[in-house]
């Protein structure tokens, strides 16, 4: 129902009469126009479906959204229910943050890459850490050998963080750090490194991912059991609200859920269910919802189906606003805002014909912008083969810049609104999400469902179904199962990490251990252990340990002793 009709108070009978007229006209079109045409020109034999295997109708009309109410379901930008976006003017006022994910080798190499990206027009920094840091291990730990600097930057101590951001003014850029189980440690390192630059904590802005629930579901880089991990997260939320007010304390991430093979509806539902679990945990820890909820952010995938992705983002904003208002009784409108970062779908990229990945990434980025993202990472064409080279990442960044300055998609707010297909698909995804919410509730909540292996099983089954569709050629992937180049010789440049990176990183970490004040380190770790065994907020103790140049492994090992480590349920 449009605004003008709503203001005139159009009756239900008038609306029903309009729909009856459309239904008759549709039937006439099918019989008199469509059927004769199809006798000569039948539909292709393809199955018309979204990336999530959702069947798509031939045509969408008002009959597919019979109960649509403009003010209830759509509204205006920056007004409840925020379907059309959280900012009044969206990209007419400010473009999304262009934030290319980067990190490789040691801190010096990554620092050079950040400066390269900033010089080429990137407007925010996004840090990729190597696997040892992600799992809270030092580079010289036996489990780290062979992995140092390979999939991200090595950060063992505050010294690495100081080098990583040397010459980058931390009061002028925002930084996103993809880190989960040890998030408190990396946030503390960043805050102390900024202070050493002369930038106080209340002047730094950025995001830590800090979303451990999706790790149990999809990405699998947890350390501690769920309940103890939630304690670390609520401590971060409380500390940051008081000390780092511009910092987003969690990036509630559907991206990795989708990368593991979920459908769009599963990504939507599981992400929002996790978000609501964090809100509930904060409230149960005694925090005011409006004190921490405005600093919660989200992180979504942008897959190949443009319309399904746009509908997913719109449904996400609407659901989040409703649940924050009605379930959690938030009063501050910023608590109702879903602000999100988007990354194009790494799982969609192919090693075959890698330049085709530029096309895939462009369409995925278009979906993210049409869906109203606040920041965006575009994957590089070579990411199915290696960490991005400078040339490849420059093209990926230029993709965003062409969208922003040449495509015209920024000129109006939510240009997809009112499309019968988009509105119907938005409603369908919302309905599917609520079905999953009901299942989580019946199991006793998200953590109980994770302990039973429910979301893990749902994702695995969706991933299997998608792969079978590719292998059976029910779904076409250009260059992979169709339009194949038999003579293909992949000759694009590949980034390789110098094998001496590991040796140099280990030497630096061992030198830090030798030169630091050992007594101060031990006192800070003893304080952290005591706080972890009790109920005090752990963050001040992590900050003290970081200032003393304790390593990430030493800090995380305290929690391994106190909390233990977690083994996930086996699903087959």
For each residue, the residues with C-beta under 8 A, 3 or more apart:
1: 5 6 10 15 68 69 70
2: 5 6 70
3: 6 7 70 71
4: 7 8
5: 1 2 8 10
6: 1 2 3 9 10 69 70 71
7: 3 4
8: 4 5
9: 6
10: 1 5 6 14 15
11: 14 15
12: 15 16
13: 16 17
14: 10 11 17 18
15: 1 10 11 12 18 19
16: 12 13 19 20
17: 13 14 20 21
18: 14 15 21 22 62
19: 15 16 22 23 62 63 66
20: 16 17 23 24
21: 17 18 24 25
22: 18 19 25 26 61 62 63
23: 19 20 26 27 63
24: 20 21 27 28
25: 21 22 28 29
26: 22 23 29 30 59 61 63
27: 23 24 30 31
28: 24 25 31 32
29: 25 26 32 33 34
30: 26 27 33 34 35
31: 27 28 34 35
32: 28 29 35 36
33: 29 30 36 37
34: 29 30 31 37 38
35: 30 31 32 38 39
36: 32 33 39 40
37: 33 34 40 41
38: 34 35 41 42 43
39: 35 36 42
40: 36 37
41: 37 38
42: 38 39
43: 38 58
44:
45:
46:
47: 55 474
48: 55 56 58
49: 52 53 54 55 56
50: 53 54 56 264 305 307 308
51: 264 303 304 305 308 466
52: 49 263 264 265 305 308 462
53: 49 50 263 465 466 469
54: 49 50 263 264 265 308 428
55: 47 48 49
56: 48 49 50
57: 60 64
58: 43 48
59: 26
60: 57 64 419 420 421 424
61: 22 26 64 420
62: 18 19 22 65 66 68 420
63: 19 22 23 26 66
64: 57 60 61 420 421 423 424
65: 62 68 420 423 424 427
66: 19 62 63
67:
68: 1 62 65 73 74 423
69: 1 6 72 73
70: 1 2 3 6 73 74 75
71: 3 6 74 75
72: 69 75 81
73: 68 69 70 81 83 318 423 427
74: 68 70 71 83 84 417 418 423
75: 70 71 72 79 80 81 82 83 84
76: 79 84
77: 84 85 86 87 88 89 90 413 414
78: 82 85 86 87 88
79: 75 76 82
80: 75 321 325 333 336
81: 72 73 75 317 318 321 322
82: 75 78 79 85 86 317 318 320 321 336 337 338
83: 73 74 75 314 317 318 414 417 426
84: 74 75 76 77 314 372 413 414 417
85: 77 78 82 90 317 372 413 414
86: 77 78 82 317 337 338 339 372 374
87: 77 78 90 93 94
88: 77 78 93
89: 77 92 93 94 413
90: 77 85 87 93 372 410 413 414
91: 94 95 96 369 404 409 410 413
92: 89 410 411 412 413
93: 87 88 89 90
94: 87 89 91
95: 91 98 123 404 410
96: 91 369 373 374 375 376 400 404
97: 123 124 174 341 374 375 376
98: 95 121 122 123 124 375 376 397 400 401 404
99: 122 123 124 125 126 176 341 375 376 377
100: 117 122 126 377 378 393 396 397
101: 126 127 128 178 343 377
102: 110 113 114 117 125 126 127 128 388 393
103: 110 113 127 128 129 130 152 153
104: 109 110 113 128 149 152 153 387 495 497
105: 108 109 110 149 153 154 497 498 501
106: 109 110 149 153 154 160 163 501 504 505 508
107: 110 111 153 154 155 160 161 163 164
108: 105 111 112 163
109: 104 105 106 112 113 149 153 501
110: 102 103 104 105 106 107 113 114 127 153 164
111: 107 108 114 115 163 164 165 166 167 168
112: 108 109 115 116
113: 102 103 104 109 110 116 117 390 393
114: 102 110 111 117 118 125 164 165 168
115: 111 112 118 119 167 168
116: 112 113 119 120 390
117: 100 102 113 114 120 122 125 393 397
118: 114 115 121 122 125 168 173
119: 115 116
120: 116 117 394 397
121: 98 118 397 401
122: 98 99 100 117 118 125 397
123: 95 97 98 99 173
124: 97 98 99 173 174 175 176 375
125: 99 102 114 117 118 122 168 173 174 175 176 206
126: 99 100 101 102 175 176 177 178 377
127: 101 102 103 110 152 153 164 175 176 177 178 179
128: 101 102 103 104 151 152 153 178
129: 103 133 134 152 153 154 155 177 178 179 186
130: 103 133 134 147 148 149 150 151 152 153 154
131: 134 135 144 147 150 151 152 221
132: 135 137 138 139 141 143 144 147 148 154
133: 129 130 136 137 152 153 154 155 156 179 182 186 552
134: 129 130 131 152 179 180 181 182 221
135: 131 132 143 181 221 223
136: 133 181 182 185 223 552 553 555 556 557 559 560
137: 132 133 141 143 144 552 553 556
138: 132 141 144 156 509 551 552 553 554
139: 132 144 148 154 156 502 505 506 509
140: 144 506 509 510
141: 132 137 138 144 145 553
142: 145
143: 132 135 137
144: 131 132 137 138 139 140 141 147 148
145: 141 142 148 502
146: 150 502
147: 130 131 132 144 150 151
148: 130 132 139 144 145 154 501 502 505 506
149: 104 105 106 109 130 152 153 154 497 501 502 505
150: 130 131 146 147 497
151: 128 130 131 147 387
152: 103 104 127 128 129 130 131 133 134 149
153: 103 104 105 106 107 109 110 127 128 129 130 133 149 160 164
154: 105 106 107 129 130 132 133 139 148 149 160 501 505
155: 107 129 133 160 161 164 186 189 552
156: 133 138 139 160 505 508 509 512 551 552 553
157: 160 161 189 509 512 549 550 551 552
158: 161 162 189 192 193 546 547 549
159: 162 163 508 512 549
160: 106 107 153 154 155 156 157 163 164 189 508
161: 107 155 157 158 164 165 186 189 190 192 193
162: 158 159 165 166 193 196
163: 106 107 108 111 159 160 166
164: 107 110 111 114 127 153 155 160 161 193
165: 111 114 161 162 168 170 175 190 193 194 197
166: 111 162 163
167: 111 115
168: 111 114 115 118 125 165 173
169: 172 173 197 199
170: 165 173 175 190 193 194 197 199 204
171: 194 197 199 203 204
172: 169
173: 118 123 124 125 168 169 170
174: 97 124 125 205 206 207
175: 124 125 126 127 165 170 190 204 205 206 207
176: 99 124 125 126 127 206 207 208 209 251 341 375
177: 126 127 129 183 186 187 190 206 207 208 209
178: 101 126 127 128 129 209
179: 127 129 133 134 182 183 186 208 209 210
180: 134 183 209 210 211 212 215 219 221 222
181: 134 135 136 212 215 221 222 223 224 229 556
182: 133 134 136 179 185 186 223 552 555 556
183: 177 179 180 186 187 208 209 210 232 233 236
184: 187 188 232 235 236 538 539 542
185: 136 182 188 189 542 546 552 555 556
186: 129 133 155 161 177 179 182 183 189 190 208 552
187: 177 183 184 190 191 208 210 236 240 244 247
188: 184 185 191 192 539 542 543 545 546
189: 155 157 158 160 161 185 186 192 193 546
190: 161 165 170 175 177 186 187 193 194 204 206
191: 187 188 194 195 201 204 244 543
192: 158 161 188 189 195 196 543 546 547
193: 158 161 162 164 165 170 189 190 196 197
194: 165 170 171 190 191 197 199 200 201 203 204
195: 191 192 198 199 200 201
196: 162 192 193
197: 165 169 170 171 193 194
198: 195
199: 169 170 171 194 195 203 204
200: 194 195 203 204
201: 191 194 195 204 243 244
202: 243 244 245 246
203: 171 194 199 200 246
204: 170 171 175 190 191 194 199 200 201 244 246 247
205: 174 175 246 247
206: 125 174 175 176 177 190 246 247 248
207: 174 175 176 177 247 248 251 297 341
208: 176 177 179 183 186 187 236 247 248 249 250 251
209: 176 177 178 179 180 183 250 251 253 299
210: 179 180 183 187 233 236 249 250 251
211: 180 214 215 250 251 252 253 274 299
212: 180 181 215 216 222 226 229 230 232 233
213: 216 217 226 274 277 278 446 447 450
214: 211 217 218 219 252 253 254 256 257 270 271 274
215: 180 181 211 212 218 219 220 221 222 256
216: 212 213 220 222 226 450 456 566 568
217: 213 214 257 260 270 274 450 455 456 459
218: 214 215 256 257 259 260 262 456 459
219: 180 214 215 256 259 260
220: 215 216 568
221: 131 134 135 180 181 215
222: 180 181 212 215 216 229 566
223: 135 136 181 182 229 556 559 560 565 566
224: 181 228 229 232 559 560 563 564 565 566
225: 228 229 563 564 565 566
226: 212 213 216 229 230 447 450 451 566
227: 230 231 447
228: 224 225 231 232 559 563 564
229: 181 212 222 223 224 225 226 232 233 563
230: 212 226 227 233 234 277 278 281 447
231: 227 228 234 235
232: 183 184 212 224 228 229 235 236 538 559
233: 183 210 212 229 230 236 237 249 250 278 281
234: 230 231 237 238 281 282 285 287
235: 184 231 232 238 239 537 538 539
236: 183 184 187 208 210 232 233 239 240 249 539
237: 233 234 240 241 249 250 278 282 285 287 292 295
238: 234 235 241 242 282 285 287 292 537 539
239: 235 236 242 243 244 537 539 540
240: 187 236 237 243 244 245 247 249 292 295 539
241: 237 238 245 249 287 291 292 295
242: 238 239 245
243: 201 202 239 240
244: 187 191 201 202 204 239 240 247
245: 202 240 241 242 295
246: 202 203 204 205 206
247: 187 204 205 206 207 208 240 244 295
248: 206 207 208 251 295 296 297 339
249: 208 210 233 236 237 240 241 292 295 296
250: 208 209 210 211 233 237 278 296 297
251: 176 207 208 209 210 211 248 297 298 299 341
252: 211 214 271 272 274 275 278 296 297 298 299
253: 209 211 214 256 257 271 298 299
254: 214 257 258 267 268 270 271 298 299 300 301
255: 258 259 299 300 301 343
256: 214 215 218 219 253 259 260
257: 214 217 218 253 254 260 262 266 267 270 271 301 455 459
258: 254 255 261 262 264 267 300 301 303 345 347
259: 218 219 255 256 301 345 346 347
260: 217 218 219 256 257 459 463
261: 258 347 459 460 462 463 464 466 467
262: 218 257 258 266 267 270 458 459 462 463
263: 52 53 54 266 267 462
264: 50 51 52 54 258 267 268 303 305 308 309 311 312 429
265: 52 54 268 269 312 429 432 433 436
266: 257 262 263 269 270 436 455 458 459 462
267: 254 257 258 262 263 264 270 271 300 301 312
268: 254 264 265 271 272 312 315 316 319 429 432 433
269: 265 266 272 273 432 433 434 435 436 437
270: 214 217 254 257 262 266 267 273 274 436 455 459
271: 214 252 253 254 257 267 268 274 275 298 300 316
272: 252 268 269 275 276 316 319 320 323 433 437
273: 269 270 276 277 436 437 440 446
274: 211 213 214 217 252 270 271 277 278 446
275: 252 271 272 278 279 296 298 320
276: 272 273 279 280 323 327 328 446
277: 213 230 273 274 280 281 445 446 447
278: 213 230 233 237 250 252 274 275 281 282 296
279: 275 276 282 283 289 293 296 324 328
280: 276 277 283 284 328
281: 230 233 234 277 278 284 285
282: 234 237 238 278 279 285 287 289 292 293
283: 279 280 286 287 289 328
284: 280 281
285: 234 237 238 281 282
286: 283
287: 234 237 238 241 282 283 291 292
288: 291 292
289: 279 282 283 292 293 324 328 329 330 335
290: 293 294 330 331 332 335
291: 241 287 288
292: 237 238 240 241 249 282 287 288 289 295 296
293: 279 282 289 290 296 324 328 330 332 334 335
294: 290 332 334 335 337
295: 237 240 241 245 247 248 249 292
296: 248 249 250 252 275 278 279 292 293
297: 207 248 250 251 252 339 340 341 374
298: 251 252 253 254 271 275 316 320 338 339 340 341
299: 209 211 251 252 253 254 255 340 341 342 343
300: 254 255 258 267 271 312 313 316 340 341 342 343 368 373
301: 254 255 257 258 259 267 309 342 343 344 345
302: 309 342 343 344 345 364 365 367 368 371 373
303: 51 258 264 308 309 345 348 364 367
304: 51 345 348 360 363 364
305: 50 51 52 264 308 309 367
306: 309 310 363 366 367 370
307: 50 310 311 367 416 421 422 425
308: 50 51 52 54 264 303 305 311 312 425 429
309: 264 301 302 303 305 306 312 313 364 367 368 371
310: 306 307 313 314 367 370 371 416 422
311: 264 307 308 314 315 422 425 426 428 429
312: 264 265 267 268 300 308 309 315 316 371 429
313: 300 309 310 316 317 340 342 368 371 372 373
314: 83 84 310 311 317 318 371 372 414 416 422 426
315: 268 311 312 318 319 426 427 429 430 433
316: 268 271 272 298 300 312 313 319 320 338 340
317: 81 82 83 85 86 313 314 320 321 338 372
318: 73 81 82 83 314 315 321 322 426 430
319: 268 272 315 316 322 323 430 433 434
320: 82 272 275 298 316 317 323 324 336 338
321: 80 81 82 317 318 324 325 336 337 338
322: 81 318 319 325 326
323: 272 276 319 320 326 327 328
324: 279 289 293 320 321 327 328 330 335 336
325: 80 321 322 328 329 330 336
326: 322 323 329
327: 276 323 324
328: 276 279 280 283 289 293 323 324 325 335
329: 289 325 326
330: 289 290 293 324 325 335 336
331: 290 335
332: 290 293 294 335 336
333: 80 336 337
334: 293 294 337
335: 289 290 293 294 324 328 330 331 332
336: 80 82 320 321 324 325 330 332 333
337: 82 86 294 321 333 334
338: 82 86 298 316 317 320 321
339: 86 248 297 298 374
340: 297 298 299 300 313 316 373 374
341: 97 99 176 207 251 297 298 299 300 373 374 375 376 377
342: 299 300 301 302 313 368 371 373 375 376 377
343: 101 255 299 300 301 302 346 376 377 378 379
344: 301 302 348 360 361 364 365 368 377 378 379
345: 258 259 301 302 303 304 348 349 360 364 379
346: 259 343 349 379 383
347: 258 259 261
348: 303 304 344 345 360 364
349: 345 346 354 357 360 361 379 381 383 384
350: 353 354 356 357 384 477 479 480
351: 354 384 385 490
352: 479 480 484 485 488 490
353: 350 356 478 479 485 488
354: 349 350 351 357 381 382 384 385 490 492
355: 358 381 492
356: 350 353 359 360 478 479
357: 349 350 354 360 361 379 380 381 382 383 384
358: 355 361 362 381 395 396 399
359: 356 362 363
360: 304 344 345 348 349 356 357 363 364
361: 344 349 357 358 364 365 378 379 380 381 396 399
362: 358 359 365 366 378 399 403
363: 304 306 359 360 366 367
364: 302 303 304 309 344 345 348 360 361 367 368 378
365: 302 344 361 362 368 369 376 378 399 400 403
366: 306 362 363 369 370 403 407 409
367: 302 303 305 306 307 309 310 363 364 370 371
368: 300 302 309 313 342 344 364 365 371 373 376
369: 91 96 365 366 372 373 376 403 409 410
370: 306 310 366 367 409 415 416
371: 302 309 310 312 313 314 342 367 368 416
372: 84 85 86 90 313 314 317 369 414
373: 96 300 302 313 340 341 342 368 369 376
374: 86 96 97 297 339 340 341
375: 96 97 98 99 124 176 341 342
376: 96 97 98 99 341 342 343 365 368 369 373 400
377: 99 100 101 126 341 342 343 344
378: 100 343 344 361 362 364 365 396 397 399 400
379: 343 344 345 346 349 357 361 383 396
380: 357 361 383 388 389 392 393 395 396
381: 349 354 355 357 358 361 392 395 396 492
382: 354 357 385 386 388 389 392 492 493 494 495
383: 346 349 357 379 380 386 387 388 392
384: 349 350 351 354 357
385: 351 354 382 490 492 494
386: 382 383 389 494 495 496
387: 104 151 383 495 497
388: 102 380 382 383 392 393 396 495
389: 380 382 386 392 393 493 494 495
390: 113 116 393 394
391: 394 395 493
392: 380 381 382 383 388 389 395 396 492 493
393: 100 102 113 117 380 388 389 390 396 397
394: 120 390 391 397 398
395: 358 380 381 391 392 398 399
396: 100 358 361 378 379 380 381 388 392 393 399 400
397: 98 100 117 120 121 122 378 393 394 400 401
398: 394 395 401 402
399: 358 361 362 365 378 395 396 402 403
400: 96 98 365 376 378 396 397 403 404
401: 98 121 397 398 404 405
402: 398 399 405 406 407
403: 362 365 366 369 399 400 406 407 409 410
404: 91 95 96 98 400 401 407 410
405: 401 402
406: 402 403
407: 366 402 403 404 410
408: 411
409: 91 366 369 370 403 415
410: 90 91 92 95 369 403 404 407
411: 92 408
412: 92 415
413: 77 84 85 89 90 91 92
414: 77 83 84 85 90 314 372 417
415: 370 409 412
416: 307 310 314 370 371 419 422
417: 74 83 84 414 422 423
418: 74 422 423
419: 60 416 422 423
420: 60 61 62 64 65 423 424
421: 60 64 307 424 425
422: 307 310 311 314 416 417 418 419 425 426
423: 64 65 68 73 74 417 418 419 420 426 427
424: 60 64 65 420 421 427 428
425: 307 308 311 421 422 428 429
426: 83 311 314 315 318 422 423 429 430
427: 65 73 315 423 424 430 431
428: 54 311 424 425 431 432
429: 264 265 268 308 311 312 315 425 426 432 433
430: 315 318 319 426 427 433 434
431: 427 428 434 435
432: 265 268 269 428 429 435 436
433: 265 268 269 272 315 319 429 430 436 437
434: 269 319 430 431 437 438
435: 269 431 432 438 439
436: 265 266 269 270 273 432 433 439 440
437: 269 272 273 433 434 440 441
438: 434 435 441 442
439: 435 436 442 443 449 454
440: 273 436 437 443 445 446 449 454
441: 437 438 444 445
442: 438 439
443: 439 440 448 449 452 454
444: 441 448 449
445: 277 440 441 448 449
446: 213 273 274 276 277 440 449 450 455
447: 213 226 227 230 277 450 451
448: 443 444 445 451 452
449: 439 440 443 444 445 446 452 454 455
450: 213 216 217 226 446 447 453 454 455 456
451: 226 447 448 569
452: 443 448 449 569
453: 450 456 457 568 569 570 571
454: 439 440 443 449 450 457 458
455: 217 257 266 270 446 449 450 458 459
456: 216 217 218 450 453 459 460 568 569 571
457: 453 454 460 461 571
458: 262 266 454 455 461 462
459: 217 218 257 260 261 262 266 270 455 456 462 463
460: 261 456 457 463 464 571
461: 457 458 464 465
462: 52 261 262 263 266 458 459 465 466
463: 260 261 262 459 460 466 467
464: 261 460 461 467 468
465: 53 461 462 468 469
466: 51 53 261 462 463 469 470 475
467: 261 463 464 470 471
468: 464 465 471 472 474
469: 53 465 466 472 474 475
470: 466 467 473 474 475 477 480 481
471: 467 468 481
472: 468 469
473: 470 476 481 482
474: 47 468 469 470
475: 466 469 470
476: 473 481 482
477: 350 470 480 481 482
478: 353 356 482 483
479: 350 352 353 356 482 483 484 485
480: 350 352 470 477 484
481: 470 471 473 476 477 484
482: 473 476 477 478 479
483: 478 479
484: 352 479 480 481 488
485: 352 353 479 488
486:
487:
488: 352 353 484 485
489:
490: 351 352 354 385
491:
492: 354 355 381 382 385 392
493: 382 389 391 392
494: 382 385 386 389
495: 104 382 386 387 388 389
496: 386
497: 104 105 149 150 387 501
498: 105 501
499: 502 503
500: 503 504
501: 105 106 109 148 149 154 497 498 504 505
502: 139 145 146 148 149 499 505 506
503: 499 500 506 507
504: 106 500 501 507 508
505: 106 139 148 149 154 156 501 502 508 509
506: 139 140 148 502 503 509 510
507: 503 504 510 511
508: 106 156 159 160 504 505 511 512
509: 138 139 140 156 157 505 506 512 513 551
510: 140 506 507 513 514
511: 507 508 514 515
512: 156 157 159 508 509 515 516 549 551
513: 509 510 516 551
514: 510 511
515: 511 512
516: 512 513 520 521 548 549
517: 520 521 548
518: 521 522
519: 522 523
520: 516 517 523 524 548
521: 516 517 518 524 525 545 548 549 550 554
522: 518 519 525 526
523: 519 520 526 527 548
524: 520 521 527 528 541 544 545 547 548 550
525: 521 522 528 529 545 550 554 555 558
526: 522 523 529 530
527: 523 524 530 531 541 544 545
528: 524 525 531 532 538 541 542 544 545 555 558
529: 525 526 532 533 558 561 562
530: 526 527 533 534 536
531: 527 528 534 536 537 538 540 541
532: 528 529 538 541 558 559 562 563
533: 529 530 562
534: 530 531
535:
536: 530 531 541
537: 235 238 239 531 540
538: 184 232 235 528 531 532 541 542
539: 184 188 235 236 238 239 240 542 543
540: 239 531 537 543 544
541: 524 527 528 531 532 536 538 544 545
542: 184 185 188 528 538 539 545 546 555
543: 188 191 192 539 540 546 547
544: 524 527 528 540 541 547 548
545: 188 521 524 525 527 528 541 542 548 550 554 555
546: 158 185 188 189 192 542 543 549 550 555
547: 158 192 524 543 544
548: 516 517 520 521 523 524 544 545
549: 157 158 159 512 516 521 546
550: 157 521 524 525 545 546 554 555
551: 138 156 157 509 512 513 554 555
552: 133 136 137 138 155 156 157 182 185 186 555 556
553: 136 137 138 141 156 556 557
554: 138 521 525 545 550 551 557 558
555: 136 182 185 525 528 542 545 546 550 551 552 558 559
556: 136 137 181 182 185 223 552 553 559 560
557: 136 553 554 560 561
558: 525 528 529 532 554 555 561 562
559: 136 223 224 228 232 532 555 556 562 563
560: 136 223 224 556 557 563 564 565
561: 529 557 558
562: 529 532 533 558 559
563: 224 225 228 229 532 559 560
564: 224 225 228 560
565: 223 224 225 560
566: 216 222 223 224 225 226
567:
568: 216 220 453 456
569: 451 452 453 456
570: 453
571: 453 456 457 460
572:
